[in-house]
């Protein structure tokens, strides 16, 4: 139960920090768009995300033939 309260307190702190940063950016004439608010996730969700990131990393590994070939004679 303590861990859950800690997670929600951490999320609340992140949200307040983002609001403060956004306010400062807007005061200086800029803009900030938060595409996804912070949230607490369960341990199983964290493991799922780690697996997804590992899979994406493997798919993005360069393989022979991926290099850009220079056009000759142009």
N, CA, C and O of each residue as an XYZ file, in Angstrom:
296
protein
N       0.822     -1.202      0.000
C       0.000      0.000      0.000
C       0.864      1.264      0.000
O       0.514      2.275     -0.609
N       2.001      1.182      0.698
C       2.898      2.339      0.756
C       3.452      2.640     -0.625
O       3.584      3.801     -1.011
N       3.780      1.574     -1.379
C       4.337      1.772     -2.714
C       3.332      2.478     -3.618
O       3.715      3.333     -4.416
N       2.064      2.134     -3.505
C       1.028      2.767     -4.327
C       0.940      4.250     -3.998
O       0.846      5.079     -4.903
N       0.969      4.594     -2.712
C       0.932      6.013     -2.328
C       2.159      6.740     -2.851
O       2.065      7.881     -3.304
N       3.318      6.078     -2.791
C       4.544      6.670     -3.310
C       4.423      6.928     -4.804
O       4.823      7.987     -5.286
N       3.872      5.960     -5.544
C       3.712      6.118     -6.990
C       2.801      7.304     -7.306
O       3.116      8.109     -8.182
N       1.679      7.416     -6.604
C       0.765      8.523     -6.878
C       1.371      9.864     -6.481
O       1.139     10.874     -7.146
N       2.144      9.876     -5.400
C       2.824     11.108     -5.006
C       3.857     11.504     -6.056
O       4.015     12.686     -6.362
N       4.559     10.514     -6.608
C       5.555     10.792     -7.642
C       4.890     11.326     -8.911
O       5.398     12.258     -9.535
N       3.767     10.741     -9.288
C       3.036     11.200    -10.476
C       2.555     12.630    -10.256
O       2.661     13.466    -11.153
N       2.031     12.913     -9.072
C       1.560     14.262     -8.757
C       2.706     15.266     -8.842
O       2.537     16.368     -9.364
N       3.859     14.884     -8.334
C       5.024     15.777     -8.378
C       5.466     16.027     -9.820
O       5.811     17.152    -10.181
N       5.454     14.984    -10.633
C       5.797     15.154    -12.049
C       4.810     16.083    -12.750
O       5.214     16.946    -13.529
N       3.525     15.910    -12.478
C       2.516     16.764    -13.099
C       2.721     18.224    -12.711
O       2.601     19.113    -13.554
N       3.029     18.476    -11.444
C       3.278     19.858    -11.004
C       4.533     20.422    -11.662
O       4.564     21.598    -12.024
N       5.565     19.598    -11.822
C       6.795     20.052    -12.474
C       6.530     20.397    -13.935
O       7.023     21.407    -14.439
N       5.751     19.555    -14.616
C       5.415     19.822    -16.021
C       4.624     21.118    -16.141
O       4.869     21.918    -17.043
N       3.675     21.324    -15.232
C       2.886     22.568    -15.263
C       3.776     23.786    -15.063
O       3.591     24.806    -15.725
N       4.735     23.685    -14.158
C       5.661     24.793    -13.906
C       6.534     25.068    -15.131
O       6.732     26.222    -15.513
N       7.047     24.014    -15.734
C       7.869     24.159    -16.940
C       7.048     24.743    -18.079
O       7.510     25.634    -18.792
N       5.836     24.245    -18.249
C       4.959     24.741    -19.306
C       4.663     26.225    -19.109
O       4.677     26.998    -20.067
N       4.399     26.616    -17.880
C       4.119     28.021    -17.590
C       5.310     28.900    -17.949
O       5.141     29.959    -18.553
N       6.502     28.470    -17.582
C       7.706     29.247    -17.884
C       7.943     29.342    -19.388
O       8.292     30.407    -19.897
N       7.758     28.251    -20.088
C       7.935     28.251    -21.541
C       6.945     29.212    -22.189
O       7.309     29.984    -23.076
N       5.694     29.163    -21.744
C       4.677     30.051    -22.312
C       4.948     31.507    -21.962
O       4.679     32.392    -22.774
N       5.485     31.779    -20.751
C       5.865     33.149    -20.380
C       6.917     33.708    -21.328
O       6.978     34.916    -21.557
N       7.746     32.823    -21.877
C       8.807     33.240    -22.790
C       8.369     33.202    -24.255
O       9.185     33.380    -25.160
N       7.061     32.966    -24.483
C       6.517     33.004    -25.837
C       6.515     31.666    -26.558
O       6.186     31.606    -27.743
N       6.869     30.615    -25.877
C       6.892     29.302    -26.507
C       5.644     28.507    -26.188
O       4.693     29.017    -25.597
N       5.666     27.276    -26.583
C       4.535     26.405    -26.266
C       5.052     25.001    -25.963
O       6.110     24.589    -26.439
N       4.294     24.301    -25.178
C       4.634     22.935    -24.803
C       3.376     22.107    -24.898
O       2.344     22.466    -24.330
N       3.456     21.003    -25.612
C       2.331     20.096    -25.734
C       2.718     18.784    -25.055
O       3.671     18.122    -25.466
N       1.985     18.420    -24.030
C       2.216     17.162    -23.343
C       1.356     16.122    -24.040
O       0.128     16.180    -23.982
N       1.993     15.189    -24.684
C       1.258     14.191    -25.459
C       0.701     13.084    -24.580
O      -0.316     12.474    -24.912
N       1.363     12.822    -23.460
C       0.882     11.794    -22.545
C       1.269     12.180    -21.129
O       2.451     12.342    -20.823
N       0.277     12.327    -20.269
C       0.555     12.678    -18.887
C       1.243     11.512    -18.183
O       1.030     10.355    -18.543
N       2.065     11.815    -17.183
C       2.710     10.737    -16.433
C       1.674      9.883    -15.721
O       0.615     10.371    -15.327
N       1.988      8.610    -15.561
C       1.099      7.719    -14.830
C       1.917      6.619    -14.189
O       3.008      6.285    -14.651
N       1.384      6.068    -13.129
C       2.017      4.940    -12.461
C       1.584      3.672    -13.172
O       0.428      3.526    -13.571
N       2.532      2.758    -13.324
C       2.204      1.495    -13.986
C       2.542      0.344    -13.048
O       3.345      0.487    -12.125
N       1.919     -0.789    -13.301
C       2.177     -1.967    -12.489
C       3.484     -2.625    -12.930
O       4.046     -2.296    -13.975
N       3.946     -3.552    -12.116
C       5.188     -4.257    -12.444
C       5.041     -5.056    -13.735
O       5.978     -5.126    -14.531
N       3.871     -5.660    -13.950
C       3.673     -6.441    -15.179
C       3.644     -5.525    -16.404
O       4.142     -5.897    -17.466
N       3.061     -4.326    -16.262
C       3.072     -3.374    -17.374
C       4.498     -2.926    -17.679
O       4.862     -2.735    -18.839
N       5.296     -2.761    -16.636
C       6.690     -2.362    -16.830
C       7.464     -3.451    -17.565
O       8.281     -3.151    -18.436
N       7.213     -4.714    -17.220
C       7.872     -5.826    -17.896
C       7.426     -5.908    -19.358
O       8.241     -6.163    -20.244
N       6.137     -5.691    -19.606
C       5.632     -5.694    -20.982
C       6.303     -4.603    -21.803
O       6.685     -4.830    -22.951
N       6.447     -3.417    -21.213
C       7.096     -2.307    -21.911
C       8.557     -2.629    -22.202
O       9.051     -2.333    -23.289
N       9.250     -3.232    -21.243
C      10.657     -3.599    -21.450
C      10.792     -4.587    -22.596
O      11.713     -4.478    -23.406
N       9.881     -5.549    -22.672
C       9.912     -6.523    -23.761
C       9.634     -5.839    -25.102
O      10.283     -6.142    -26.104
N       8.682     -4.933    -25.118
C       8.347     -4.204    -26.334
C       9.527     -3.358    -26.814
O       9.820     -3.308    -28.009
N      10.197     -2.695    -25.874
C      11.355     -1.865    -26.232
C      12.501     -2.738    -26.745
O      13.188     -2.358    -27.693
N      12.714     -3.901    -26.130
C      13.767     -4.806    -26.591
C      13.473     -5.300    -28.002
O      14.372     -5.376    -28.840
N      12.230     -5.631    -28.257
C      11.837     -6.096    -29.592
C      12.042     -4.986    -30.626
O      12.555     -5.232    -31.718
N      11.636     -3.769    -30.273
C      11.810     -2.644    -31.193
C      13.296     -2.401    -31.455
O      13.686     -2.097    -32.582
N      14.113     -2.535    -30.430
C      15.549     -2.362    -30.593
C      16.143     -3.387    -31.533
O      16.999     -3.059    -32.356
N      15.699     -4.617    -31.418
C      16.191     -5.670    -32.305
C      15.764     -5.416    -33.741
O      16.531     -5.671    -34.670
N      14.549     -4.918    -33.933
C      14.054     -4.656    -35.284
C      14.776     -3.491    -35.941
O      14.839     -3.400    -37.167
N      15.323     -2.597    -35.116
C      15.997     -1.421    -35.656
C      17.491     -1.608    -35.852
O      18.169     -0.701    -36.334
N      18.011     -2.764    -35.487
C      19.432     -3.028    -35.684
C      19.713     -3.046    -37.181
O      18.999     -3.676    -37.960
N      20.773     -2.336    -37.562
C      21.115     -2.307    -38.983
C      21.580     -3.675    -39.443
O      22.343     -4.355    -38.756
N      21.119     -4.057    -40.590
C      21.576     -5.296    -41.195
C      22.301     -4.963    -42.482
O      22.127     -3.880    -43.040
N      23.107     -5.889    -42.951
C      23.852     -5.673    -44.176
C      22.899     -5.313    -45.303
O      21.882     -5.977    -45.500
N      23.225     -4.273    -46.032
C      22.377     -3.830    -47.140
C      21.511     -2.646    -46.787
O      20.869     -2.068    -47.664
N      21.476     -2.263    -45.502
C      20.675     -1.113    -45.095
C      21.372      0.210    -45.374
O      20.726      1.258    -45.393
N      22.675      0.175    -45.589
C      23.412      1.416    -45.791
C      22.958      2.095    -47.076
O      22.586      1.445    -48.054
N      23.000      3.420    -47.041
C      22.677      4.179    -48.275
C      23.817      3.991    -49.264
O      24.988      4.175    -48.931
N      23.460      3.629    -50.460
C      24.473      3.507    -51.489
C      24.547      4.824    -52.245
O      23.531      5.416    -52.610
N      25.792      5.267    -52.470
C      25.959      6.515    -53.202
C      25.675      6.271    -54.679
O      26.089      5.268    -55.259
N      24.957      7.219    -55.263
C      24.684      7.115    -56.710
C      25.952      7.451    -57.464
O      26.561      8.501    -57.259
N      26.338      6.539    -58.343
C      27.560      6.794    -59.118
C      27.172      7.415    -60.460
O      26.186      7.021    -61.082
N      27.949      8.369    -60.878
C      27.775      8.956    -62.186
C      26.746     10.080    -62.235
O      26.405     10.544    -63.323
N      26.248     10.527    -61.094
C      25.299     11.642    -61.110
C      25.954     12.939    -60.806
O      25.290     13.976    -60.780
